[in-house]
């Protein structure tokens, strides 16, 4: 079944089509959920909630643009909405205008280790880091998505990078 037919069948509420859509895209969307979640269990919950929203809003998809991109946007918004509701994204007063680059001599850190470090970040730092570094959103877009200022977005990113740099340096010391 091609993608267009699959989407049409999902719009009709056919469970078999919904199951197929889940099989095709759950891996990609779960990876996104892992980036934005504190742990695997929370990521699974976020994935479930995202698919519930996707199935609920699939009638709104008009075959304009990438369907995968549309689902990714819903996934990000579903996760952010949960954090907004739980007030994890409080505004901080730091204002760091310059972006801080994280430099480390260690280039062979395991991806699973790095993901673990990202998941350990406080919510506001983790979400800003993922949106900016991993998904390519601008500070202006992030501030609009999170309801904060661009200065807060920049500050949260700088703090996230600083925390990650410290964790990576500590890993390097423990390996040596």
PAZAPA-4460 file (N, C-alpha, C; in steps of 0.05 Angstrom, whole numbers, plus 32768, in hexadecimal, padded with zeros to 4 digits):
% residues 176
    n_x    n_y    n_z   ca_x   ca_y   ca_z    c_x    c_y    c_z   seq   type   mol
   8011   7FE9   8000   8000   8000   8000   8012   8019   8000     1      X     A
   800D   802B   7FED   801E   8043   7FEC   8015   8057   8002     2      X     A
   8025   806B   8006   8020   807D   801C   8006   808C   8019     3      X     A
   7FFF   8096   8001   7FE7   80A5   7FFE   7FCE   8094   8004     4      X     A
   7FCE   807B   7FFB   7FB8   8069   8001   7FB7   8063   8020     5      X     A
   7FCE   8060   802C   7FD0   805B   8048   7FC3   8073   8058     6      X     A
   7FCA   808B   8050   7FBF   80A3   805D   7FA1   80A4   805A     7      X     A
   7F97   809F   8041   7F7B   809F   803C   7F6C   808B   804E     8      X     A
   7F78   8073   8050   7F6B   805E   8061   7F6C   8066   807E     9      X     A
   7F81   8073   8087   7F82   807D   80A3   7F6D   8092   80A7    10      X     A
   7F69   80A4   8093   7F54   80B8   8095   7F38   80AB   8098    11      X     A
   7F35   8094   808D   7F1B   8085   808F   7F19   8076   80A9    12      X     A
   7F2E   8077   80B9   7F2E   806A   80D3   7F34   804C   80D2    13      X     A
   7F3F   8042   80BD   7F45   8025   80BA   7F5C   801E   80CC    14      X     A
   7F57   800C   80DF   7F6B   8004   80F3   7F84   7FF7   80E6    15      X     A
   7F80   7FE7   80D2   7F97   7FDA   80C5   7FAA   7FEF   80B9    16      X     A
   7F9F   8004   80AD   7FAF   8019   80A2   7FBE   8029   80B8    17      X     A
   7FB0   802D   80CF   7FBD   803B   80E5   7FD4   802A   80F0    18      X     A
   7FCF   8010   80F1   7FE5   7FFE   80FB   7FFD   7FFF   80E8    19      X     A
   7FF7   7FFF   80CE   800D   8001   80BA   801C   801B   80BC    20      X     A
   800D   8031   80C0   801A   804C   80C3   802C   804C   80DB    21      X     A
   8022   8040   80F1   8032   803E   810A   804B   802E   8104    22      X     A
   8049   8017   80F7   8060   8006   80F1   8075   8015   80E0    23      X     A
   806B   8024   80CD   807E   8033   80BB   808D   8049   80C9    24      X     A
   807F   8058   80DB   808B   8071   80E5   8091   8071   8103    25      X     A
   8089   805C   8111   808E   805D   812E   80AB   805F   8136    26      X     A
   80BD   8052   8126   80D9   8053   812C   80E5   806F   812A    27      X     A
   80DD   807D   8114   80E7   8098   8110   80DC   80AB   8125    28      X     A
   80C2   80A9   812B   80B6   80BB   813E   80BF   80B4   815B    29      X     A
   80C4   809A   8160   80CE   8093   817A   80EA   809F   817F    30      X     A
   80FA   80A0   816A   8115   80AD   816D   8112   80CA   8174    31      X     A
   80FE   80D8   8168   80F9   80F4   816F   80F0   80F6   818C    32      X     A
   80DE   80E4   8194   80D4   80E4   81B0   80EA   80E0   81C4    33      X     A
   80FD   80CE   81BD   8114   80C9   81CF   8124   80E2   81D3    34      X     A
   8128   80F2   81BE   8138   810B   81C1   812B   811E   81D5    35      X     A
   8111   811F   81D4   8102   8133   81E4   80F9   8129   81FF    36      X     A
   80FD   8110   8205   80F3   8104   821D   810A   80FE   8231    37      X     A
   8102   80FB   824A   8117   80F6   825F   8120   80D9   825F    38      X     A
   810F   80C7   8255   8116   80AB   8256   8105   809C   8241    39      X     A
   810B   8082   823F   80FD   8071   822B   80DF   806F   8230    40      X     A
   80D7   806C   8249   80BB   806A   8250   80AC   8083   8249    41      X     A
   80B7   809A   824F   80AA   80B3   8248   80A9   80B6   8229    42      X     A
   80BE   80AD   821B   80BE   80AE   81FE   80A8   809D   81F3    43      X     A
   80A4   8085   81FE   808E   8073   81F5   8073   8080   81F9    44      X     A
   806F   808D   8210   8056   809C   8215   8052   80B2   8201    45      X     A
   8068   80C1   81FB   8066   80D7   81E8   8060   80CD   81CC    46      X     A
   806C   80B6   81C5   8066   80AA   81AB   8049   80A2   81A8    47      X     A
   803E   8096   81BD   8022   808E   81BE   8010   80A6   81BA    48      X     A
   8016   80BB   81CA   8005   80D3   81C9   8007   80E0   81AD    49      X     A
   801F   80DF   81A1   8023   80EB   8187   8013   80DC   8172    50      X     A
   8013   80C2   8173   8003   80B3   815F   7FE5   80B7   8163    51      X     A
   7FDD   80BA   817C   7FC0   80C0   8181   7FB9   80DA   8174    52      X     A
   7FCA   80EE   8176   7FC5   8108   816A   7FC6   8106   814C    53      X     A
   7FDA   80F7   8141   7FDC   80F3   8124   7FC2   80E7   8119    54      X     A
   7FB9   80D2   8126   7FA0   80C5   811C   7F88   80D7   811F    55      X     A
   7F88   80E7   8134   7F72   80F9   8139   7F71   8110   8124    56      X     A
   7F89   8119   811C   7F8B   8130   810A   7F92   8129   80ED    57      X     A
   7F93   8110   80E6   7F9C   8108   80CC   7F8A   8114   80B6    58      X     A
   7F71   811A   80BC   7F5F   8127   80A9   7F69   8142   80A1    59      X     A
   7F79   814F   80B2   7F84   8169   80AC   7F9C   8168   8099    60      X     A
   7FA7   8151   8094   7FBE   814F   8082   7FB3   8150   8065    61      X     A
   7FBD   8164   8056   7FB2   816A   803B   7FC5   8162   8025    62      X     A
   7FD8   8150   802A   7FEB   8147   8016   7FFC   815D   800B    63      X     A
   7FFF   8172   801B   8011   8188   8014   802A   8185   8026    64      X     A
   8041   8181   801A   8059   817E   8029   805D   8161   8032    65      X     A
   8072   815C   8041   807A   8142   804A   8067   8138   8060    66      X     A
   805C   8120   805C   804B   8114   8071   805C   810D   808A    67      X     A
   8075   8104   8085   8086   80FE   809C   808C   8117   80AB    68      X     A
   8091   812D   809D   8096   8147   80AA   807E   8150   80BA    69      X     A
   8066   814C   80AF   804D   8152   80BD   804B   8143   80D7    70      X     A
   8051   8129   80D6   8050   8118   80EE   8065   8120   8102    71      X     A
   807D   8127   80F9   8092   8130   810B   808A   8149   811A    72      X     A
   807E   815B   810C   8075   8175   8118   8060   816F   812D    73      X     A
   804D   815D   8128   8039   8155   813B   8047   8149   8154    74      X     A
   805A   8138   814F   8069   812B   8165   8076   813F   8177    75      X     A
   8085   8152   816B   8092   8166   817B   807E   8177   818A    76      X     A
   8068   817F   817D   8054   818F   818A   8046   8180   81A0    77      X     A
   8042   8166   819D   8035   8156   81B2   8047   8155   81CA    78      X     A
   8061   8151   81C6   8074   8150   81DD   8075   816B   81EA    79      X     A
   8078   8180   81DB   807A   819B   81E6   8061   81A3   81F6    80      X     A
   804A   819B   81EB   8031   81A1   81F9   8030   8194   8214    81      X     A
   803A   817C   8216   803A   816D   8230   804C   817C   8244    82      X     A
   8063   8186   823A   8075   8194   824C   806A   81AF   8254    83      X     A
   805D   81BD   8241   8051   81D6   8247   803B   81D3   825D    84      X     A
   802B   81BE   825A   8015   81B9   826D   8021   81B3   8288    85      X     A
   8037   81A5   8289   8043   819E   82A3   8055   81B4   82AD    86      X     A
   8057   81CA   829F   8067   81E1   82A6   8085   81DA   82AA    87      X     A
   808F   81C9   8299   80AC   81C3   829A   80BC   81D8   828D    88      X     A
   80AF   81E9   827D   80BE   81FD   826D   80BC   8219   8279    89      X     A
   80C4   821C   8291   80C3   8236   829E   80D8   8248   8292    90      X     A
   80D1   8262   8291   80E4   8276   8286   80F9   827B   829A    91      X     A
   8112   827D   8291   8128   8284   82A3   8131   82A0   829D    92      X     A
   8140   82AB   82AE   8148   82C7   82AB   8163   82CB   829E    93      X     A
   8171   82B5   829A   818C   82B7   828D   8189   82C3   8271    94      X     A
   819C   82D3   8269   819C   82DD   824E   81B8   82DB   8243    95      X     A
   81BC   82C7   8233   81D6   82C2   8226   81D2   82C6   8209    96      X     A
   81DC   82DC   81FE   81D7   82E3   81E2   81E9   82D4   81CF    97      X     A
   8201   82CE   81D7   8213   82BF   81C5   820F   82A2   81C8    98      X     A
   8211   8294   81B1   820F   8277   81B2   822A   826B   81BA    99      X     A
   8229   8257   81CA   8241   8249   81D4   8245   8230   81C5   100      X     A
   825C   822C   81BA   8262   8214   81AB   826E   8200   81BF   101      X     A
   8265   81E7   81BD   8270   81D2   81CD   8287   81C5   81BE   102      X     A
   829E   81C6   81CA   82B5   81B9   81BD   82C0   81A5   81D1   103      X     A
   82C7   818E   81C6   82D3   8179   81D7   82E7   816A   81C6   104      X     A
   82FB   815F   81D3   830F   814F   81C4   8304   8133   81BF   105      X     A
   82F0   812C   81CD   82E5   8110   81CB   82D0   8110   81B5   106      X     A
   82D6   8101   819F   82C3   80FF   8189   82B7   80E3   8187   107      X     A
   82BF   80D1   8199   82B6   80B5   8197   82A2   80AE   81AD   108      X     A
   8292   80C1   81B6   827E   80BB   81CA   8268   80AB   81BD   109      X     A
   825E   8098   81CA   8248   8087   81C0   822F   8097   81BD   110      X     A
   8220   8092   81A8   8206   809F   81A4   81F3   809A   81BB   111      X     A
   81F2   8082   81C5   81E0   807C   81DB   81E8   808C   81F4   112      X     A
   8202   8090   81F8   820C   80A0   820F   8203   80BD   820C   113      X     A
   8207   80C8   81F4   81FF   80E3   81EF   81E1   80E7   81F2   114      X     A
   81D1   80D4   81E7   81B4   80D6   81EA   81AD   80D5   8208   115      X     A
   81BA   80C5   8218   81B5   80C4   8234   81BB   80DE   8241   116      X     A
   81D1   80EB   8239   81D7   8106   8244   81C2   811A   823D   117      X     A
   81B9   8119   8224   81A4   812C   821B   818A   8127   822B   118      X     A
   8183   810E   8230   816B   8108   823F   816D   8110   825C   119      X     A
   8185   8112   8266   8189   811B   8282   8186   8139   8286   120      X     A
   8187   8148   8270   8185   8165   8272   816A   816D   827D   121      X     A
   8169   8183   828D   814F   818D   8295   813E   8193   827D   122      X     A
   8124   8190   8280   8111   8191   8269   8116   81AA   8257   123      X     A
   8117   81C1   8263   8119   81D9   8252   8133   81DA   8242   124      X     A
   8149   81CF   824D   8162   81CE   823E   8161   81B8   8229   125      X     A
   8157   81A0   8230   8155   818A   821D   8144   8191   8205   126      X     A
   812D   819C   820A   811B   81A2   81F4   8127   81B8   81E2   127      X     A
   8132   81CD   81ED   813F   81E2   81DD   8157   81D6   81CD   128      X     A
   8167   81C6   81DA   817E   81BA   81CD   8175   81A9   81B5   129      X     A
   8161   8198   81B9   8158   8186   81A4   814B   8196   818D   130      X     A
   813B   81AA   8193   812E   81BA   817E   8143   81C9   816E   131      X     A
   8157   81D4   817B   816B   81E4   816D   8181   81D3   815F   132      X     A
   818D   81C2   816E   81A4   81B3   8164   819C   819B   8152   133      X     A
   8189   818C   815C   8182   8173   814E   816D   8177   8139   134      X     A
   815A   818A   813C   8145   818D   8129   8146   81A7   8119   135      X     A
   815A   81B8   811F   815F   81CF   810E   814C   81E7   8110   136      X     A
   813E   81E9   8126   812C   8201   8129   813D   8219   8132   137      X     A
   8134   8231   812A   8142   8249   8132   8139   8251   814F   138      X     A
   8148   8263   815B   8140   826C   8176   8125   827A   8175   139      X     A
   811F   8288   8160   8105   8295   815D   80EF   8281   815C   140      X     A
   80F3   826C   814C   80DE   8256   814B   80DB   8248   8165   141      X     A
   80F1   8243   8173   80F0   8235   818D   80E1   8246   81A1   142      X     A
   80E7   8260   81A1   80DA   8272   81B5   80BC   8273   81AF   143      X     A
   80B4   8272   8196   8097   8272   8190   808A   8257   8198   144      X     A
   8099   8241   8194   808E   8227   819B   808B   8224   81B9   145      X     A
   809E   822F   81C8   809F   822B   81E5   8092   8242   81F4   146      X     A
   808C   8257   81E6   8080   826E   81F4   8094   827D   8206   147      X     A
   80AD   827E   81FD   80C2   828C   820C   80CF   82A1   81FA   148      X     A
   80E3   82AF   8203   80F1   82C2   81F3   8108   82B5   81E4   149      X     A
   8112   82C2   81CF   8129   82B7   81C1   8142   82B7   81D3   150      X     A
   8144   82CA   81E5   815A   82CB   81F8   8159   82B2   820A   151      X     A
   8141   82AA   8212   813F   8293   8223   8147   827A   8214   152      X     A
   813F   8279   81FA   8146   8262   81E9   8165   8260   81E7   153      X     A
   8172   8277   81E2   818F   8277   81DF   819C   826F   81FA   154      X     A
   8192   8279   820F   819C   8273   822A   819A   8256   8230   155      X     A
   8182   824B   822B   817D   822E   8230   8190   821D   821F   156      X     A
   8194   8225   8206   81A6   8215   81F5   81C3   8216   81FF   157      X     A
   81CB   822E   8207   81E7   8231   8211   81EA   8220   822B   158      X     A
   81D6   8220   823C   81D8   8211   8255   81D8   81F3   824F   159      X     A
   81C8   81EA   823B   81C7   81CE   8234   81E2   81C5   8229   160      X     A
   81EE   81D5   8218   8208   81CF   820C   821D   81CD   8222   161      X     A
   821C   81E0   8235   822F   81E0   824B   822D   81C7   825C   162      X     A
   8214   81BF   8262   8210   81A6   8272   821A   818E   8263   163      X     A
   8213   818D   8249   821C   8176   8238   823B   8175   8236   164      X     A
   8247   818C   8233   8265   818D   8231   8271   8183   824A   165      X     A
   8266   818B   8262   8270   8181   827B   826D   8163   827E   166      X     A
   8256   8158   8276   8252   813B   8278   8265   812C   8265   167      X     A
   8269   8137   824E   827B   812A   823B   8298   812A   8245   168      X     A
   82A0   8141   8251   82BB   8143   825C   82BF   8130   8273   169      X     A
   82AA   812D   8284   82AC   811A   829A   82AE   80FD   8290   170      X     A
   82A0   80F7   827A   82A2   80DC   826E   82BE   80D8   8264   171      X     A
   82CA   80EC   8258   82E5   80EB   824D   82F9   80E5   8264   172      X     A
   82F5   80F3   827B   8307   80EF   8292   8304   80D3   829D   173      X     A
   82EB   80C9   829E   82E7   80AD   82A9   82F2   8098   8297   174      X     A
   82F3   809D   827C   82FE   808A   8269   831C   8089   826C   175      X     A
   8329   80A0   8270   8346   80A1   8270   8353   8094   8287   176      X     A
***
